[in-house]
Amino acid sequence: MRGLEKRLRTLERGLANGKTLTTDEAGNPIYLEGGGLSLAFRLMEIQDEGGEIPDDLRREAGRWSRSFPESPAEREVKSLCEKAIS
């Protein structure tokens, strides 16, 4: 079954033109554009400054935390977002 899920995600990713599959707050499937690196850098800046994450960044981080990343960079962004919103 895992092989089938992986192939399905690969097909979906191809159809999404390089966008990353995730879900919104209601659980509906959506696609994220870009690799999330600008979000990751912004979250790191906020954490270094000891500040609070604004609501819009928290929502975006939440979407990345529920994503199905393909590249190593996207996996790192997901991990950082999971930590930032926990």
LOTI-672645 format. One line per 5 residues: number of its first residue (from 0); for each residue x, y, z of N, C-alpha, C, O, CB. Coordinates in steps of 0.2 Angstrom, whole numbers, padded with zeros to 4 digits. Glycine has a CB too. Example, Ala and Ser with C-alpha at 12.3 -4.5 7.8 and 13.67 -1.06 7.14 Angstrom:
# residues 2
0) 0066 -0028 0039 0062 -0022 0039 0066 -0016 0039 0071 -0017 0042 0057 -0022 0045  0064 -0011 0035 0068 -0005 0036 0064 0000 0039 0067 0006 0040 0070 -0003 0029
END
This chain:
# residues 86
0) 0004 -0006 0000 0000 0000 0000 0004 0006 0000 0003 0011 -0003 -0005 0000 0006  0010 0006 0004 0014 0012 0004 0017 0014 -0003 0018 0020 -0005 0020 0011 0009  0019 0009 -0007 0021 0010 -0014 0016 0013 -0018 0018 0018 -0022 0023 0003 -0017  0010 0011 -0017 0004 0015 -0021 0003 0022 -0019 0002 0026 -0023 -0002 0011 -0020  0004 0023 -0012 0003 0030 -0010 0009 0034 -0013 0008 0040 -0014 0003 0030 -0002
5) 0015 0032 -0013 0021 0036 -0015 0020 0037 -0022 0021 0043 -0025 0027 0032 -0014  0018 0032 -0026 0017 0033 -0034 0011 0039 -0035 0012 0043 -0039 0015 0027 -0037  0006 0038 -0031 0000 0043 -0031 0003 0050 -0030 0001 0055 -0033 -0006 0041 -0027  0007 0051 -0024 0009 0057 -0023 0014 0060 -0028 0014 0066 -0030 0013 0057 -0016  0018 0055 -0031 0022 0057 -0037 0018 0060 -0043 0020 0065 -0046 0027 0052 -0039
10) 0013 0056 -0044 0008 0059 -0050 0005 0065 -0048 0005 0070 -0052 0003 0053 -0051  0003 0066 -0042 0000 0072 -0040 0005 0078 -0040 0003 0083 -0043 -0003 0072 -0033  0011 0077 -0038 0016 0082 -0039 0017 0084 -0046 0018 0090 -0047 0022 0079 -0035  0017 0079 -0050 0018 0081 -0057 0013 0085 -0060 0014 0090 -0064 0019 0075 -0061  0007 0084 -0058 0001 0088 -0060 0001 0094 -0057 -0002 0099 -0060 -0005 0084 -0058
15) 0004 0095 -0051 0004 0101 -0048 0010 0106 -0050 0011 0111 -0047 0005 0100 -0040  0013 0104 -0055 0019 0108 -0058 0024 0110 -0052 0026 0116 -0052 0016 0114 -0061  0026 0105 -0048 0031 0107 -0043 0029 0110 -0037 0033 0112 -0033 0036 0111 -0046  0022 0111 -0036 0020 0113 -0030 0019 0108 -0025 0019 0102 -0026 0013 0117 -0031  0019 0110 -0018 0019 0105 -0013 0012 0104 -0010 0009 0109 -0008 0024 0107 -0007
20) 0010 0098 -0010 0003 0096 -0008 0003 0097 0000 0008 0094 0004 0001 0089 -0010  -0002 0099 0002 -0004 0100 0010 -0011 0100 0011 -0015 0099 0006 0000 0106 0013  -0013 0102 0017 -0020 0103 0018 -0021 0110 0021 -0016 0113 0025 -0023 0098 0022  -0027 0113 0020 -0028 0119 0024 -0031 0118 0031 -0031 0112 0033 -0033 0124 0020  -0033 0123 0035 -0035 0122 0042 -0041 0117 0042 -0042 0114 0047 -0036 0129 0045
25) -0045 0117 0037 -0051 0113 0037 -0050 0106 0034 -0054 0102 0034 -0057 0116 0033  -0044 0104 0032 -0042 0098 0030 -0043 0097 0022 -0042 0091 0020 -0046 0093 0033  -0044 0102 0019 -0045 0102 0012 -0038 0102 0008 -0034 0106 0010 -0049 0108 0009  -0037 0098 0003 -0030 0098 0000 -0029 0105 -0004 -0034 0107 -0007 -0030 0092 -0005  -0023 0107 -0003 -0021 0113 -0007 -0014 0112 -0009 -0010 0108 -0006 -0022 0120 -0002
30) -0011 0117 -0013 -0004 0116 -0015 0000 0123 -0013 -0003 0128 -0014 -0004 0115 -0022  0006 0122 -0010 0010 0127 -0008 0015 0129 -0014 0017 0124 -0017 0014 0126 -0002  0016 0135 -0015 0020 0137 -0021 0027 0139 -0018 0027 0141 -0012 0018 0143 -0025  0032 0137 -0021 0039 0139 -0019 0041 0133 -0014 0038 0129 -0012 0039 0145 -0015  0047 0134 -0012 0050 0129 -0007 0050 0130 0000 0052 0126 0004 0058 0128 -0009
35) 0047 0136 0002 0046 0138 0009 0052 0141 0012 0052 0142 0018 0044 0132 0012  0058 0142 0009 0064 0144 0012 0063 0151 0015 0066 0152 0020 0069 0144 0007  0059 0155 0011 0059 0162 0014 0055 0162 0021 0056 0166 0025 0055 0167 0009  0050 0157 0021 0046 0156 0027 0051 0154 0033 0051 0156 0038 0040 0152 0026  0055 0149 0031 0060 0146 0036 0064 0151 0038 0066 0152 0044 0063 0140 0033
40) 0067 0155 0034 0072 0161 0036 0068 0166 0041 0071 0168 0046 0075 0164 0030  0062 0168 0039 0058 0172 0043 0057 0169 0050 0057 0173 0055 0052 0174 0040  0055 0163 0050 0054 0160 0057 0060 0160 0061 0060 0161 0067 0051 0153 0056  0066 0158 0058 0072 0158 0062 0074 0165 0064 0076 0165 0070 0078 0155 0057  0072 0170 0060 0074 0177 0063 0069 0178 0069 0072 0181 0074 0072 0182 0057
45) 0063 0177 0068 0059 0178 0074 0061 0174 0080 0061 0177 0086 0051 0176 0072  0063 0168 0079 0065 0164 0085 0071 0167 0088 0072 0167 0094 0066 0157 0083  0076 0169 0084 0082 0172 0086 0081 0178 0090 0084 0180 0095 0087 0173 0081  0076 0182 0088 0074 0188 0091 0070 0187 0098 0069 0192 0101 0071 0193 0087  0067 0181 0098 0063 0180 0104 0056 0183 0103 0052 0183 0108 0066 0182 0110
50) 0054 0184 0097 0048 0187 0096 0042 0182 0095 0043 0176 0095 0048 0191 0090  0036 0184 0094 0030 0180 0093 0029 0179 0086 0030 0184 0082 0024 0183 0097  0027 0174 0084 0026 0173 0077 0019 0176 0075 0014 0174 0078 0026 0165 0075  0019 0180 0070 0012 0183 0068 0007 0178 0065 0009 0173 0063 0013 0189 0063  0001 0179 0066 -0004 0175 0064 -0003 0172 0056 -0004 0166 0055 -0011 0178 0065
55) -0002 0177 0052 -0001 0175 0045 0004 0170 0044 0004 0165 0040 0000 0181 0040  0010 0171 0047 0016 0166 0047 0014 0160 0050 0016 0154 0048 0022 0169 0050  0010 0160 0056 0008 0154 0059 0004 0150 0055 0005 0143 0055 0005 0156 0066  -0001 0153 0051 -0005 0149 0047 -0001 0146 0041 -0002 0140 0040 -0010 0154 0044  0004 0149 0038 0008 0147 0033 0012 0141 0036 0013 0136 0032 0012 0152 0030
60) 0015 0142 0042 0019 0137 0045 0015 0131 0046 0017 0125 0045 0022 0139 0051  0009 0132 0048 0004 0126 0049 0003 0122 0043 0003 0116 0043 -0003 0128 0052  0002 0126 0037 0001 0122 0031 0008 0118 0029 0007 0112 0027 0000 0127 0025  0013 0121 0030 0020 0117 0029 0020 0112 0033 0023 0106 0031 0026 0122 0029  0018 0112 0040 0019 0107 0044 0015 0101 0042 0016 0095 0045 0017 0109 0051
65) 0009 0102 0038 0005 0096 0036 0007 0094 0029 0003 0090 0026 -0002 0098 0036  0012 0097 0026 0014 0095 0019 0017 0088 0018 0019 0085 0023 0019 0101 0017  0017 0087 0012 0020 0080 0009 0027 0082 0005 0026 0082 -0001 0015 0076 0005  0032 0084 0009 0038 0087 0005 0042 0081 0001 0041 0075 0003 0043 0090 0010  0045 0083 -0004 0048 0079 -0008 0056 0080 -0008 0060 0075 -0008 0046 0080 -0016
70) 0058 0086 -0008 0065 0088 -0008 0068 0088 -0001 0064 0089 0004 0067 0094 -0012  0074 0087 0000 0077 0088 0007 0076 0095 0010 0075 0096 0016 0085 0087 0007  0076 0100 0006 0075 0107 0008 0068 0108 0011 0066 0111 0016 0076 0112 0003  0063 0105 0007 0056 0105 0009 0055 0101 0016 0051 0103 0020 0051 0102 0004  0058 0096 0016 0058 0092 0023 0061 0096 0029 0058 0096 0034 0062 0085 0022
75) 0066 0100 0027 0069 0104 0033 0064 0110 0035 0063 0111 0040 0075 0107 0031  0061 0113 0029 0056 0118 0031 0050 0115 0035 0048 0118 0040 0053 0121 0024  0048 0109 0033 0042 0106 0037 0044 0105 0044 0040 0106 0048 0040 0099 0033  0050 0102 0045 0052 0101 0052 0053 0107 0056 0051 0108 0062 0059 0097 0052  0056 0113 0053 0056 0119 0056 0049 0122 0058 0048 0124 0063 0060 0124 0052
80) 0044 0121 0053 0038 0124 0054 0034 0120 0060 0031 0123 0064 0034 0123 0048  0035 0113 0060 0032 0109 0065 0035 0111 0072 0031 0112 0077 0034 0102 0064  0041 0113 0073 0044 0115 0079 0042 0122 0081 0040 0124 0087 0052 0115 0079  0041 0126 0076 0039 0133 0077 0032 0134 0080 0031 0138 0084 0040 0137 0071  0027 0130 0077 0020 0130 0080 0018 0126 0085 0013 0126 0088 0016 0129 0074
85) 0023 0122 0088 0021 0117 0093 0022 0120 0100 0021 0117 0105 0026 0111 0093
END
